[in-house]
Amino acid sequence: MARLFYTKFPDMKSFQVDIEETPGPEFGDLSSIICFKVSKTLGIPPIDLAKMVATNIKLDESSLVKSVEAAGSGYLNFFLNYKKVNGLTLHSVRTLKESYGFLKSESPDSILVEHSSINPVHAIHVGQARNSILGDALCRMLRARGHHVQAHFYVNDAGRQTAIVAYGYERLGRVKSNIKPDHYIGQIYSVTSCLVEVRNLKDRLRRLIDERKKDERLEVQKRLDEWTGIAFELSSRYPELVGRRSRVISDDHDPEGQINGLLKRYESKDQAARDLIREVSGLCIEGFKQTFSRLGISFDFWDWESDLIWSGRVSDILKQLSRTGYVSSEGGVLRLESGRAVKEFGLHRLLGVTKDYDLPSVSLTRSDGTTLYITRDIAYSILKFGLCNRVINVVGMEQLHEQLHVRVALFVLGMEAMAERQRHFSFGLVKFPGEKMSSRRGRIITLDEVCDEAVRRAYLEVDKRTPTLDELEKKSIAETIGIGAIKYALLSVEPAKEVEYSWDRVIDFETNSAPFINYGYTRANGILRRLGKIGGDVRYEMLTHPLETRLILTIAKFPNVFVEAAEKLRPDILTSYADLLTKQFHEYYEHVDITHLENVELRDARGSLVEALRTVLRNCMGVIGITLAERM
């Protein structure tokens, strides 16, 4: 149609001929509004133009379109040649198999996706899991689109949190534990952080009493009471850990000074500090890797924040920024005047903020001269662009300001192209009803716990449905279904929106969940086992039932659905598609006989449709990192 239109109106090649689905079958299968777009330019009413195009389109039995009609005030409606479309779709799926649907980009790019980057001070909690699962899905989708993709984990080992846990670990005598390492490190972090906070508040309260500052004293007392309660809560959970740590910290005349000194020594590459913090961080990362392995998530590179500092990159960037005129000094603290840069360079559109948005200045260093996370992130951004052409940072919405500051800094440094090619992929929080998480308070719902619970619930369902299965097979199937259910729950909501985690929704075999889709997949497997081998010369034209036509058209849409999802970085588009396809398949199965047919040719044709559906479900889920169990 586009070729005909451009041949008749060659001056209209700047207009794109878009084809969309119609609101109902009475309007055909596809429709275009191109006649409305060009009518003013051509000076022809849209309906007259539509009639002209419809009349001049020549169709025959080999065409994918059966007929074209001018409708309404200028729509072009297309009615498909189902026999041709059905055959072409199912033959394509059968031929391409695991490659079906994955259209390659005409301009493949090199893309670095940084995701997860969880501070190595505690186990991964379920909120952070959304970062990892989304990031992994983006990598898979972009690779399937034909891009060269690198997955990077940025190890934040040079911050105060890491120094706190390292201080606590050393005061324990660097004793190892037989529990999962990231959980053990998390316990040390929560206990040490709490006890140091209590000690700091007590010291401050004594000073305020001496200085007779009543109002401030009452506020500090309130905070001290809160943290004392947290210490009591932690002592009931980890009595030995709290008891030993409490004595050590009480005997230390200045724990806060010890932590700050450790951090400063680490940044200056002191060997003892380096060995200690790398040991603690390494233990935590070992635990991360065990969890990631269970979820099928991997990284190409683990980038250490400290390596950036030790290489001199961070200090070099600080010097370069200081020469731009957009860095000021206040009490020994260097600050980037981001708001002024945004206004003077006119960066509102680039940053996606309104003209009245005021971005405050940001500190680049502490008063003791050590650098802050933002400074290291600027250096890291420049390092990443030495490895690729585009950068996608999968970071929560709470990091919006920091991501804006990084892009402003790149622009101030004259690296406009980098600032434009760096994207902040933000996502909403994960909420457990009735739960408020805090790693400092030791109140987190770990991803490991959620995985165990999902697998336990999946096992109960598998055992109920197929009690005669071998026990090991039941456990294997439950693992696949449970992990898939968690991933689907965190991927199926539009990234920018919050997720309210509900077990009733996650392990739901009736609708919009990984178990529901997996049930459709295993149902297809069961049908194909009963049918046996399908012949090579399938008569697709025998598939004339309306439910067959609808199912095949949905299968035919998968390549376009995948491209949209990959281009928009929206895994939820694929989960919605898989849910729809599964619902249509269940309806088809309930109303159309597939396995009890005497007509072998019709049986093979319907079997090939089920085979295609199974392939598309597997491809659709696989490209976002969800594995489907073969049996249930």
Residue pairs with C-beta under 8 A, 6 or more apart in sequence:
1 17
1 19
1 32
1 53
1 57
1 65
1 68
1 76
1 78
2 17
4 53
4 56
4 57
5 12
5 17
5 34
5 53
6 12
6 13
8 52
8 53
8 56
9 38
9 42
11 41
12 38
12 41
12 42
15 34
15 37
15 38
17 32
17 34
18 32
18 33
18 34
19 30
19 31
19 32
19 78
20 30
20 31
20 32
20 33
21 29
21 30
21 31
22 28
22 29
22 30
22 31
22 77
27 71
27 75
27 77
28 69
28 77
28 78
28 79
28 80
29 78
29 79
29 80
29 553
30 77
30 78
30 80
31 75
31 76
31 77
31 78
32 75
32 76
32 78
33 74
33 75
34 76
35 46
35 47
35 49
35 50
35 53
35 74
35 75
35 76
36 46
36 74
38 49
39 45
39 46
39 49
39 74
42 49
44 52
45 74
46 73
46 74
47 70
47 72
47 73
47 74
49 74
50 70
50 71
50 74
50 75
50 76
51 70
53 68
53 70
53 76
54 68
54 69
54 70
54 76
57 65
57 68
59 65
59 66
59 67
59 68
61 81
61 84
62 84
63 81
63 84
64 80
64 81
64 84
64 85
64 88
65 78
65 79
65 80
65 81
66 79
66 80
66 81
66 82
67 78
67 79
68 76
68 77
68 78
68 79
69 76
69 77
69 79
70 76
70 77
71 77
80 553
82 544
82 549
82 552
83 540
83 541
85 552
85 553
85 556
86 540
86 541
86 543
86 548
86 549
86 552
87 540
87 541
89 552
89 553
89 555
89 556
89 612
90 538
90 540
90 543
90 552
90 555
90 608
90 609
90 612
91 538
91 540
92 100
93 100
93 555
93 611
93 612
93 615
93 616
94 538
94 608
94 611
94 612
94 615
97 615
98 615
98 618
98 619
98 622
100 558
100 559
100 615
100 616
100 619
101 558
101 559
101 561
101 562
101 616
101 619
101 620
102 144
102 145
102 559
102 562
102 619
102 623
103 145
103 559
103 562
103 563
104 145
104 146
105 145
105 146
105 147
108 145
108 146
108 147
108 148
109 147
109 148
109 389
109 390
110 147
110 148
110 150
110 387
110 388
110 389
110 390
111 142
111 147
111 148
111 149
111 150
111 388
111 389
111 390
111 391
111 392
112 149
112 150
112 152
112 384
112 387
112 388
112 390
112 391
112 392
113 135
113 138
113 139
113 142
113 149
113 150
113 151
113 152
113 392
113 394
114 135
114 152
114 153
114 154
114 384
114 391
114 392
114 393
114 394
115 131
115 132
115 134
115 135
115 136
115 138
115 139
115 151
115 152
115 153
115 393
115 394
116 124
116 128
116 131
116 132
116 135
116 153
116 288
116 292
116 297
116 299
116 394
117 131
117 153
117 154
117 155
117 156
117 395
118 124
118 128
118 131
118 132
118 156
118 288
119 156
119 159
119 161
119 162
120 155
120 156
120 157
120 162
120 182
120 185
120 280
120 281
120 284
120 285
120 288
121 161
121 162
121 164
121 165
121 185
121 186
121 189
121 284
121 439
122 182
122 183
122 185
122 186
122 189
122 190
122 284
122 439
122 444
123 180
123 182
123 183
123 186
123 287
123 291
123 444
123 446
123 447
123 448
124 132
124 182
124 288
124 291
124 446
124 447
124 448
125 437
125 439
125 444
125 445
125 446
125 447
126 430
126 432
126 445
126 446
126 447
126 450
126 501
127 429
127 430
127 437
128 447
129 430
129 447
129 450
129 486
129 490
130 427
130 430
130 490
130 499
131 394
131 395
131 396
131 427
132 292
132 295
132 297
133 295
133 297
133 486
133 487
133 490
133 491
133 625
134 394
134 425
134 427
134 490
134 491
134 495
134 571
135 151
135 394
136 151
136 295
136 296
136 297
136 625
137 487
137 491
137 571
137 623
137 624
137 625
138 392
138 394
138 425
138 569
138 571
139 149
139 151
140 622
140 623
140 624
140 625
141 562
141 565
141 566
141 569
141 571
141 574
141 623
141 624
142 149
142 566
143 149
144 562
144 566
144 623
145 562
145 563
145 566
145 567
148 388
150 300
150 301
150 387
150 388
151 298
151 299
151 300
151 301
152 299
152 300
152 301
152 302
152 303
152 384
153 299
153 301
153 302
153 303
154 303
154 305
154 380
155 281
155 285
155 302
155 303
155 304
155 305
156 162
156 305
156 373
157 277
157 278
157 281
157 304
157 305
157 306
158 263
158 266
158 267
158 305
158 306
158 309
158 376
159 263
159 305
159 373
160 259
160 260
160 263
161 189
161 193
162 263
162 277
162 280
162 281
163 259
163 260
163 262
163 263
163 266
163 277
164 189
164 192
164 193
164 196
164 259
165 185
165 188
165 189
165 192
165 193
165 280
166 262
166 276
166 277
166 280
167 192
167 196
167 255
167 258
167 259
167 262
168 188
168 189
168 191
168 192
168 245
169 185
169 188
169 276
169 279
169 280
170 276
171 192
171 245
171 248
171 249
171 252
172 188
172 241
172 244
172 245
172 248
174 276
174 279
176 184
177 184
180 287
180 290
180 448
181 283
181 284
181 286
181 287
182 283
182 284
182 285
182 286
182 287
182 288
182 290
182 291
183 287
183 446
183 448
184 283
184 287
185 280
185 283
185 284
185 287
186 284
186 439
186 442
186 444
186 446
187 238
187 241
187 442
188 241
188 245
189 439
189 440
190 234
190 439
190 440
190 441
190 442
191 234
191 238
191 241
191 242
191 245
191 442
192 245
192 249
193 440
194 227
194 230
194 231
194 234
194 440
194 441
194 442
195 231
195 242
195 245
195 246
195 249
196 249
196 255
196 256
196 259
197 227
197 440
198 224
198 227
198 228
198 231
199 249
199 250
199 255
199 256
200 255
200 256
201 220
201 223
201 224
201 227
202 224
204 220
205 217
205 220
205 221
205 224
208 216
208 217
208 220
209 217
230 441
230 442
231 242
231 246
233 441
233 442
234 242
234 442
235 242
235 243
237 442
249 255
252 258
260 368
262 273
262 276
262 277
263 370
264 368
264 370
265 272
265 273
266 273
266 274
266 277
266 306
267 306
267 309
267 370
267 371
269 310
274 306
277 306
278 306
285 302
291 447
291 448
291 451
292 298
292 299
294 451
294 483
295 447
295 451
295 483
295 486
295 487
295 625
296 483
296 625
296 627
297 625
303 380
303 383
305 373
305 376
305 380
308 314
308 376
308 379
308 380
308 383
309 315
309 371
309 376
313 379
313 382
313 383
314 371
314 375
314 376
314 379
315 371
316 379
317 375
317 378
317 379
317 382
317 413
318 334
318 364
318 365
318 371
318 375
320 413
321 327
321 336
321 364
321 378
321 409
321 412
321 413
322 334
324 412
324 413
326 336
326 337
326 338
326 340
326 341
326 412
327 334
327 335
327 336
327 337
327 364
328 334
328 335
328 337
328 361
329 335
331 367
332 365
332 367
332 368
332 369
333 363
333 364
333 365
333 366
333 367
334 363
334 364
334 365
335 361
335 362
335 363
335 364
336 361
336 362
336 364
336 374
336 405
336 408
336 409
336 412
337 361
338 359
338 360
338 361
338 362
338 404
338 405
338 408
338 409
339 358
339 359
339 360
339 361
340 361
341 347
341 408
341 411
341 412
342 348
342 351
342 353
342 357
342 359
342 408
345 411
345 412
347 407
347 408
347 411
348 354
348 355
348 357
350 407
350 411
350 419
350 420
351 359
351 404
351 407
351 408
353 359
353 404
359 401
359 404
359 405
359 408
360 401
362 374
362 401
362 402
362 405
363 372
363 374
364 371
364 372
364 374
364 375
365 371
365 372
365 375
366 372
373 402
374 402
374 405
374 406
377 402
377 406
378 406
378 409
378 410
381 391
381 406
381 410
381 418
381 422
382 410
382 415
382 418
384 391
385 391
385 415
385 418
385 421
385 422
389 421
390 421
390 422
390 423
391 418
391 421
391 422
391 423
392 423
392 425
392 569
393 403
393 422
393 423
393 424
393 425
394 425
394 427
395 402
395 403
395 424
395 425
395 426
396 426
396 427
396 429
397 426
397 427
397 428
397 429
397 496
399 424
399 426
400 424
400 426
403 424
404 424
406 422
407 419
407 422
408 419
410 416
410 418
410 419
410 422
411 419
425 495
425 569
426 495
426 496
427 495
427 496
428 493
428 495
428 496
428 497
428 498
428 499
429 498
429 499
430 490
430 498
430 499
430 501
431 498
431 499
431 500
431 501
432 445
432 501
433 500
433 501
433 502
435 443
435 445
436 443
437 443
437 444
437 445
438 444
450 486
451 482
451 483
451 486
453 503
454 482
454 483
454 485
454 486
454 506
454 507
455 478
455 479
455 481
455 482
455 483
456 478
456 482
457 482
457 503
457 507
458 477
458 478
458 479
458 481
458 482
458 485
458 507
458 515
459 474
459 475
459 478
459 482
461 481
461 507
461 509
461 515
462 469
462 474
462 477
462 478
462 481
462 632
463 474
465 632
466 474
466 631
466 632
469 477
469 631
473 631
476 629
477 629
477 631
477 632
480 518
480 627
480 628
480 629
481 514
481 515
481 518
481 629
481 632
482 507
483 627
484 514
484 515
484 518
484 621
484 626
484 627
484 628
484 629
485 506
485 507
485 513
485 514
485 515
486 506
487 514
487 624
487 625
487 626
488 506
488 513
488 514
488 517
488 575
488 626
489 499
489 501
489 505
489 506
489 513
489 514
490 499
491 571
491 572
491 575
491 624
491 626
492 512
492 513
492 572
492 575
492 576
492 579
493 499
493 572
494 570
494 572
495 569
495 570
495 571
495 572
505 512
505 513
506 513
507 513
507 515
508 515
508 516
509 515
509 516
509 519
510 516
511 579
511 583
512 579
514 621
514 626
514 628
516 579
516 582
517 578
517 579
517 582
517 617
517 621
517 628
518 628
518 629
518 632
519 582
519 632
520 581
520 582
520 585
520 586
520 613
520 617
521 582
521 614
521 617
521 618
521 628
521 629
522 628
522 629
522 630
522 631
522 632
523 585
523 586
523 589
524 585
524 610
524 611
524 613
524 614
524 617
525 614
525 630
525 631
527 589
527 594
527 595
527 607
527 610
528 534
528 607
528 610
528 611
528 614
530 595
531 594
531 595
531 603
531 604
531 607
531 610
534 604
534 607
534 608
534 611
535 600
535 604
538 604
538 605
538 608
539 601
539 602
539 604
539 605
540 605
540 608
542 601
542 602
542 605
543 549
543 552
543 605
543 606
543 609
545 592
547 584
547 587
547 588
547 591
547 592
548 588
548 592
548 606
548 609
550 584
551 581
551 584
551 585
551 588
551 609
551 613
552 609
552 612
554 577
554 580
554 581
554 584
555 581
555 612
555 613
555 616
557 577
558 577
558 616
558 619
558 620
561 573
561 574
561 577
562 574
562 620
562 623
564 570
564 573
565 571
565 573
565 574
571 624
574 620
574 621
574 623
574 624
575 624
577 620
578 617
578 620
578 621
581 613
581 616
581 617
581 620
582 617
585 610
585 613
592 606
594 603
594 606
594 607
594 610
595 603
597 603
597 606
617 628
618 628
621 627
621 628
622 628
